[in-house]
Every structure is written in C-alpha cells, then in structure tokens.
Amino acid sequence: MNDIVYDRLAPGVKRELKRLNPPTEGGYRKCKHFQYLIDDYGAPALREHLRNVIFLMRACQDRDDSKRRLGRAAPKQGDTMPPDFDG
C-alpha cells in the first residue's frame, strides 16, 4: 500500500502520517494512515489518487506493466520519471 499510495502523495505526507500514527510495541498502528488526513485537503487528494490508480491499473496487462505505468504517471516523491525507451 505504501508503494502505490502514500509514497506518491505530496512531499512529506507519508513522513507526517508516520509521525502522527507511530507503530505500537506489537508493530501495528492504532489507526489507518488515511484517518489522519484532513477532510478539506488530504482526503480529497487521496481519493483522487486512488481513482487514478484504479483507472490506470485497469488498462494494464500485468503487474510489471502496472508498475511501469504507475511510475510514469505518478512517480514516488523524490524519484525522477523513468525514460520512455518505447517510443
């Protein structure tokens, strides 16, 4: 989930969610990360991102294709866009 969703949101979002929602001694988190997003800003951005990911994945042939297209359409924060060698 982090790879597809939280790593691709605005810079610093994942880091702040991890700070607000640290793991317990058992290694689990008390809440889901999305529960800490603000209704006016974070939650709508997350919903839009998830809609885009679902739309994109429906057009993919397999897992490798989906990872490649997602990397191009919504690169992880801090990553550069992969070169387009196919055309």
N, CA and C atoms as a LAMMPS dump frame, in Angstrom:
ITEM: TIMESTEP
0
ITEM: NUMBER OF ATOMS
261
ITEM: BOX BOUNDS ff ff ff
-5.0000000000000000e+02 5.0000000000000000e+02
-5.0000000000000000e+02 5.0000000000000000e+02
-5.0000000000000000e+02 5.0000000000000000e+02
ITEM: ATOMS id mol type element x y z
1 1 1 N 0.821 -1.191 0
2 1 2 C 0 0 0
3 1 3 C 0.866 1.256 0
4 2 1 N 1.929 1.269 0.787
5 2 2 C 2.785 2.453 0.812
6 2 3 C 3.348 2.762 -0.567
7 3 1 N 3.775 1.727 -1.29
8 3 2 C 4.383 1.933 -2.603
9 3 3 C 3.4 2.567 -3.581
10 4 1 N 2.188 2.091 -3.594
11 4 2 C 1.205 2.57 -4.561
12 4 3 C 0.551 3.873 -4.124
13 5 1 N 0.344 4.05 -2.844
14 5 2 C -0.431 5.2 -2.378
15 5 3 C 0.427 6.244 -1.691
16 6 1 N 0.889 5.976 -0.497
17 6 2 C 1.478 7.012 0.343
18 6 3 C 2.825 7.522 -0.16
19 7 1 N 3.603 6.68 -0.847
20 7 2 C 4.883 7.143 -1.398
21 7 3 C 4.698 8.115 -2.557
22 8 1 N 3.492 8.196 -3.095
23 8 2 C 3.245 9.005 -4.285
24 8 3 C 2.391 10.247 -4.005
25 9 1 N 2.058 10.482 -2.752
26 9 2 C 1.327 11.693 -2.385
27 9 3 C 2.308 12.856 -2.273
28 10 1 N 1.828 14.014 -1.919
29 10 2 C 2.66 15.222 -1.829
30 10 3 C 3.861 14.993 -0.905
31 11 1 N 4.948 15.715 -1.152
32 11 2 C 6.155 15.549 -0.333
33 11 3 C 5.863 15.748 1.156
34 12 1 N 6.394 14.859 1.964
35 12 2 C 6.28 14.973 3.405
36 12 3 C 5.026 14.362 4.008
37 13 1 N 4.062 13.982 3.187
38 13 2 C 2.799 13.447 3.715
39 13 3 C 3.041 12.129 4.445
40 14 1 N 3.741 11.205 3.817
41 14 2 C 3.98 9.904 4.441
42 14 3 C 4.775 10.063 5.737
43 15 1 N 5.783 10.895 5.722
44 15 2 C 6.607 11.123 6.913
45 15 3 C 5.745 11.661 8.067
46 16 1 N 4.863 12.609 7.765
47 16 2 C 3.994 13.181 8.795
48 16 3 C 2.98 12.155 9.298
49 17 1 N 2.437 11.337 8.407
50 17 2 C 1.499 10.303 8.836
51 17 3 C 2.18 9.291 9.751
52 18 1 N 3.415 8.948 9.433
53 18 2 C 4.16 8.022 10.288
54 18 3 C 4.443 8.639 11.657
55 19 1 N 4.661 9.946 11.692
56 19 2 C 4.906 10.634 12.955
57 19 3 C 3.626 10.676 13.798
58 20 1 N 2.5 10.983 13.159
59 20 2 C 1.227 11.07 13.862
60 20 3 C 0.685 9.705 14.288
61 21 1 N 1.047 8.68 13.569
62 21 2 C 0.479 7.343 13.755
63 21 3 C 1.604 6.317 13.909
64 22 1 N 2.383 6.411 14.983
65 22 2 C 3.521 5.503 15.147
66 22 3 C 3.058 4.075 15.449
67 23 1 N 3.904 3.091 15.157
68 23 2 C 3.542 1.714 15.483
69 23 3 C 3.544 1.486 16.998
70 24 1 N 2.697 0.58 17.434
71 24 2 C 2.66 0.193 18.847
72 24 3 C 3.825 -0.747 19.118
73 25 1 N 3.953 -1.182 20.351
74 25 2 C 5.026 -2.128 20.701
75 25 3 C 4.892 -3.426 19.921
76 26 1 N 3.665 -3.784 19.562
77 26 2 C 3.431 -5.002 18.79
78 26 3 C 3.724 -4.856 17.311
79 27 1 N 4.071 -3.634 16.865
80 27 2 C 4.407 -3.413 15.467
81 27 3 C 3.25 -2.958 14.595
82 28 1 N 2.077 -2.855 15.169
83 28 2 C 0.911 -2.409 14.416
84 28 3 C 0.616 -0.949 14.732
85 29 1 N -0.163 -0.313 13.888
86 29 2 C -0.569 1.064 14.142
87 29 3 C -1.984 1.065 14.71
88 30 1 N -2.274 2.004 15.609
89 30 2 C -3.599 2.077 16.232
90 30 3 C -4.678 2.414 15.209
91 31 1 N -4.34 3.252 14.236
92 31 2 C -5.298 3.694 13.224
93 31 3 C -4.718 3.472 11.835
94 32 1 N -5.532 3.638 10.854
95 32 2 C -5.08 3.622 9.466
96 32 3 C -4.575 5.014 9.128
97 33 1 N -3.563 5.106 8.274
98 33 2 C -2.988 6.41 7.932
99 33 3 C -4.037 7.385 7.394
100 34 1 N -4.949 6.891 6.561
101 34 2 C -5.912 7.801 5.936
102 34 3 C -6.795 8.5 6.965
103 35 1 N -6.916 7.931 8.159
104 35 2 C -7.749 8.542 9.19
105 35 3 C -7.152 9.849 9.717
106 36 1 N -5.886 10.101 9.415
107 36 2 C -5.229 11.325 9.855
108 36 3 C -5.248 12.42 8.793
109 37 1 N -5.765 12.129 7.623
110 37 2 C -5.821 13.135 6.564
111 37 3 C -6.951 14.12 6.83
112 38 1 N -6.742 15.35 6.47
113 38 2 C -7.711 16.413 6.688
114 38 3 C -8.803 16.324 5.619
115 39 1 N -10.057 16.456 6.033
116 39 2 C -11.189 16.347 5.103
117 39 3 C -11.127 17.37 3.977
118 40 1 N -10.624 18.574 4.263
119 40 2 C -10.609 19.639 3.266
120 40 3 C -9.494 19.489 2.243
121 41 1 N -8.413 18.791 2.587
122 41 2 C -7.27 18.753 1.677
123 41 3 C -6.771 17.333 1.436
124 42 1 N -6.343 16.66 2.461
125 42 2 C -5.698 15.359 2.308
126 42 3 C -6.611 14.273 1.792
127 43 1 N -7.795 14.169 2.375
128 43 2 C -8.714 13.108 1.975
129 43 3 C -9.152 13.226 0.518
130 44 1 N -9.51 14.41 0.021
131 44 2 C -9.861 14.516 -1.402
132 44 3 C -8.686 14.17 -2.32
133 45 1 N -7.479 14.563 -1.93
134 45 2 C -6.303 14.241 -2.751
135 45 3 C -6.07 12.736 -2.778
136 46 1 N -6.271 12.071 -1.645
137 46 2 C -6.123 10.617 -1.586
138 46 3 C -7.178 9.939 -2.455
139 47 1 N -8.429 10.382 -2.357
140 47 2 C -9.493 9.787 -3.185
141 47 3 C -9.19 9.949 -4.672
142 48 1 N -8.734 11.128 -5.065
143 48 2 C -8.407 11.355 -6.474
144 48 3 C -7.259 10.463 -6.914
145 49 1 N -6.242 10.351 -6.085
146 49 2 C -5.103 9.493 -6.425
147 49 3 C -5.554 8.041 -6.584
148 50 1 N -6.383 7.558 -5.661
149 50 2 C -6.853 6.172 -5.742
150 50 3 C -7.709 5.945 -6.987
151 51 1 N -8.555 6.904 -7.333
152 51 2 C -9.341 6.779 -8.585
153 51 3 C -8.42 6.683 -9.793
154 52 1 N -7.386 7.519 -9.815
155 52 2 C -6.439 7.499 -10.932
156 52 3 C -5.679 6.184 -10.999
157 53 1 N -5.265 5.667 -9.846
158 53 2 C -4.534 4.391 -9.811
159 53 3 C -5.424 3.265 -10.319
160 54 1 N -6.663 3.218 -9.875
161 54 2 C -7.58 2.165 -10.315
162 54 3 C -7.816 2.256 -11.821
163 55 1 N -8.046 3.455 -12.321
164 55 2 C -8.244 3.656 -13.754
165 55 3 C -7.026 3.169 -14.54
166 56 1 N -5.848 3.551 -14.079
167 56 2 C -4.605 3.169 -14.751
168 56 3 C -4.413 1.658 -14.729
169 57 1 N -4.648 1.033 -13.589
170 57 2 C -4.418 -0.41 -13.448
171 57 3 C -5.368 -1.224 -14.329
172 58 1 N -6.552 -0.709 -14.555
173 58 2 C -7.494 -1.436 -15.424
174 58 3 C -6.978 -1.564 -16.852
175 59 1 N -6.14 -0.639 -17.26
176 59 2 C -5.605 -0.667 -18.624
177 59 3 C -4.337 -1.506 -18.741
178 60 1 N -3.819 -1.995 -17.632
179 60 2 C -2.544 -2.718 -17.647
180 60 3 C -2.743 -4.201 -17.914
181 61 1 N -1.73 -4.798 -18.523
182 61 2 C -1.792 -6.213 -18.872
183 61 3 C -1.343 -7.119 -17.73
184 62 1 N -0.381 -6.659 -16.922
185 62 2 C 0.121 -7.47 -15.815
186 62 3 C 0.763 -6.562 -14.767
187 63 1 N 1.304 -7.172 -13.731
188 63 2 C 1.881 -6.413 -12.617
189 63 3 C 3.047 -5.533 -13.069
190 64 1 N 3.933 -6.07 -13.898
191 64 2 C 5.075 -5.284 -14.373
192 64 3 C 4.616 -4.076 -15.186
193 65 1 N 3.615 -4.277 -16.016
194 65 2 C 3.068 -3.183 -16.813
195 65 3 C 2.47 -2.116 -15.904
196 66 1 N 1.756 -2.549 -14.875
197 66 2 C 1.14 -1.58 -13.97
198 66 3 C 2.196 -0.797 -13.188
199 67 1 N 3.262 -1.455 -12.748
200 67 2 C 4.323 -0.755 -12.014
201 67 3 C 5.02 0.268 -12.915
202 68 1 N 5.243 -0.107 -14.168
203 68 2 C 5.914 0.797 -15.106
204 68 3 C 5.036 2.024 -15.39
205 69 1 N 3.76 1.785 -15.659
206 69 2 C 2.852 2.898 -15.959
207 69 3 C 2.615 3.791 -14.738
208 70 1 N 2.498 3.184 -13.573
209 70 2 C 2.311 3.972 -12.361
210 70 3 C 3.549 4.824 -12.09
211 71 1 N 4.734 4.264 -12.337
212 71 2 C 5.97 5.025 -12.161
213 71 3 C 6.043 6.225 -13.088
214 72 1 N 5.447 6.095 -14.248
215 72 2 C 5.442 7.204 -15.199
216 72 3 C 4.345 8.217 -14.871
217 73 1 N 3.167 7.728 -14.515
218 73 2 C 2.021 8.611 -14.27
219 73 3 C 2.076 9.298 -12.903
220 74 1 N 2.577 8.582 -11.894
221 74 2 C 2.617 9.124 -10.532
222 74 3 C 3.894 8.655 -9.848
223 75 1 N 5.03 9.263 -10.2
224 75 2 C 6.292 8.809 -9.61
225 75 3 C 6.306 9.014 -8.101
226 76 1 N 7.069 8.157 -7.42
227 76 2 C 7.235 8.317 -5.977
228 76 3 C 7.898 9.653 -5.705
229 77 1 N 7.592 10.241 -4.564
230 77 2 C 8.191 11.512 -4.202
231 77 3 C 9.702 11.332 -4.086
232 78 1 N 10.436 12.191 -4.773
233 78 2 C 11.893 12.117 -4.778
234 78 3 C 12.464 11.339 -5.945
235 79 1 N 11.638 10.566 -6.635
236 79 2 C 12.098 9.822 -7.814
237 79 3 C 12.014 10.715 -9.043
238 80 1 N 12.802 10.38 -10.035
239 80 2 C 12.686 11.055 -11.317
240 80 3 C 11.856 10.147 -12.233
241 81 1 N 11.259 10.743 -13.231
242 81 2 C 10.455 9.951 -14.161
243 81 3 C 11.379 9.034 -14.971
244 82 1 N 10.978 7.761 -15.135
245 82 2 C 11.793 6.842 -15.94
246 82 3 C 11.758 7.273 -17.404
247 83 1 N 12.857 7.056 -18.126
248 83 2 C 12.87 7.423 -19.545
249 83 3 C 11.925 6.541 -20.346
250 84 1 N 11.397 7.089 -21.416
251 84 2 C 10.479 6.358 -22.285
252 84 3 C 11.262 5.822 -23.465
253 85 1 N 11.742 4.592 -23.356
254 85 2 C 12.533 3.989 -24.427
255 85 3 C 11.665 3.351 -25.505
256 86 1 N 10.366 3.195 -25.212
257 86 2 C 9.473 2.514 -26.155
258 86 3 C 8.956 3.427 -27.256
259 87 1 N 9.148 4.676 -27.127
260 87 2 C 8.64 5.494 -28.211
261 87 3 C 8.427 6.849 -27.774
